[in-house]
Amino acid sequence: MGNKNSKIDTAKIVTRCFAVRDFRAASAISAKGDDEDSDERELSGHAAVFDSVTSIGGWWNEIIARGAFDTCDFDDVLFFVNHMQNKIPLARSRRNNGNSTMQLSIDDVGLFMNARIDTTNNNEASALYSAINRGDISGMSFCFCVSDDSWTGLDTDTPTRTINAISKVFEVSAVNEPAYDLTDISARDKQALENAKQALENVRSQELENSKRAKEINMLKIKNKILGGI
């Protein structure tokens, strides 16, 4: 589990979207063993996919590594539509137990979710169930906090960021416009693009500083070796 005592840096909280090829809507089984008397319907699919390359605003490519969720905190995860966090969640996972209306699990593909939604008493749940069933909505997204990452190709136009560890997942959403194999940040979202650009510039600046320090240390070692030999 993640370190719950440490403060969460909101600058590190990010959202990623994926087109879910296995996003499904199905009837839930009632206590009677059939689905006719149940007010609930089930939605399932992968909110995150391992080893899939996603372009972040055209600034860098990003990959979620296998094992990234190994120490992740799933204590309280909400399920929304289009990240509308001001609305009542359609499902919720509390400590990821069997009594919750949403369960999360890690498999060979990535982060899998299964949610039970009330389509009888909740109009938004009913509309979402219909949209997924018709294929009008086929994307999922999740909001999370990165605790460890690594970069390659920082000297190229499009470097690659590998997310090695995710400390917490806050929410999962069904989304209208997924971005699997496309650009994760919409060109219309200027602030998100600026944030992506600044994040990359910060990483490149740090990498340059580290490189300069390494060269200085190496030169000192050479100098000491030469002086030591006199």
Residue pairs with C-beta under 8 A, 6 or more apart in sequence:
1 71
1 72
1 73
1 75
2 71
2 72
2 73
2 147
2 167
2 168
3 167
4 73
4 75
8 145
8 168
9 145
12 145
12 146
13 143
13 144
13 145
13 170
14 143
14 144
14 145
14 146
15 83
15 141
15 142
15 143
15 144
16 48
16 54
16 62
16 64
16 141
16 142
16 144
16 184
17 139
17 140
17 141
17 175
17 177
17 178
17 179
17 180
17 184
18 46
18 47
18 48
18 49
18 52
18 54
18 139
18 140
18 141
18 178
18 179
18 180
19 138
19 139
19 178
19 179
19 180
19 181
20 45
20 46
20 47
20 138
20 139
20 140
20 178
20 180
21 138
22 44
22 45
22 46
23 43
23 44
23 45
23 132
23 137
23 138
23 139
23 140
23 174
24 42
24 43
24 44
24 45
24 132
25 41
25 42
25 43
25 129
25 132
25 133
26 41
26 42
26 43
26 44
27 35
27 38
27 41
27 42
28 35
28 38
28 40
28 41
28 42
28 116
29 35
29 38
30 36
30 37
30 38
30 40
39 118
39 119
39 120
39 121
40 116
40 117
40 118
40 119
41 116
41 117
41 119
41 125
41 129
42 114
42 115
42 116
42 117
43 91
43 113
43 114
43 115
43 117
43 128
43 129
43 132
43 174
44 112
44 113
44 114
44 115
45 112
45 113
45 140
46 109
46 110
46 111
46 112
46 113
46 140
47 104
47 110
47 111
47 112
47 113
47 140
47 141
47 142
47 172
48 64
48 69
48 110
48 111
48 142
49 64
49 109
49 110
49 180
50 64
50 65
50 66
50 68
50 108
50 109
50 110
51 63
51 64
51 65
51 66
52 63
52 64
52 180
52 181
53 61
53 62
53 63
53 160
53 181
54 61
54 62
54 63
54 179
54 180
54 181
54 184
55 61
55 62
55 158
55 182
55 183
55 184
56 62
56 161
56 183
56 184
56 185
56 196
57 183
57 184
57 185
57 192
57 193
57 196
57 197
58 158
58 183
59 158
59 193
59 196
59 197
59 199
59 200
60 158
60 159
60 160
60 161
60 196
60 200
61 158
61 159
61 160
61 161
62 160
62 161
62 162
62 163
62 184
63 160
63 161
63 162
63 163
64 110
64 163
64 166
65 162
65 163
65 164
67 164
67 165
68 163
68 164
68 165
68 166
69 106
69 111
69 166
69 169
70 165
71 147
71 165
71 167
72 144
72 165
72 166
72 167
72 168
72 169
73 167
73 168
73 169
74 93
74 95
74 96
74 104
74 168
74 169
75 94
75 95
75 96
76 92
76 93
76 94
76 95
77 92
77 93
77 96
77 102
77 104
77 169
77 170
77 171
77 172
78 85
78 89
78 91
78 92
78 93
78 170
78 171
78 172
79 89
79 90
79 91
79 92
79 93
79 101
79 102
79 113
79 115
79 117
79 171
79 172
79 173
79 174
80 87
80 89
80 90
80 171
80 172
80 173
80 174
81 87
81 90
81 124
81 128
81 173
81 174
81 175
82 173
82 174
82 175
82 176
83 141
83 143
83 171
83 173
83 175
84 173
85 171
87 124
88 122
89 171
90 115
90 117
90 122
90 124
90 125
90 128
91 100
91 101
91 102
91 115
91 116
91 117
92 100
92 101
92 102
93 100
93 101
93 102
93 103
93 104
94 100
96 103
96 104
101 115
101 116
101 117
102 113
102 114
102 115
102 116
102 172
103 113
103 114
103 115
104 111
104 112
104 113
104 169
104 172
105 111
105 112
105 114
106 112
111 142
111 169
113 140
113 172
117 125
117 128
117 129
118 125
119 125
119 126
119 129
120 126
128 137
128 174
131 137
132 138
132 174
137 174
137 175
137 176
138 178
139 174
139 175
139 176
139 177
139 178
139 179
139 180
140 172
140 173
140 174
140 175
140 178
141 172
141 173
141 175
141 178
142 169
142 171
142 172
142 173
143 169
143 170
143 171
143 172
143 173
144 166
144 167
144 168
144 169
144 170
145 166
145 167
145 168
145 170
146 163
146 165
146 166
146 167
147 165
147 166
147 167
148 163
148 164
148 165
149 161
149 162
149 163
149 164
149 165
150 161
150 162
150 164
151 159
151 160
151 161
151 162
151 203
151 207
152 159
152 160
152 162
153 159
153 160
154 203
154 204
154 207
159 200
159 203
161 203
177 186
179 185
185 192
185 193
185 196
186 192
187 193
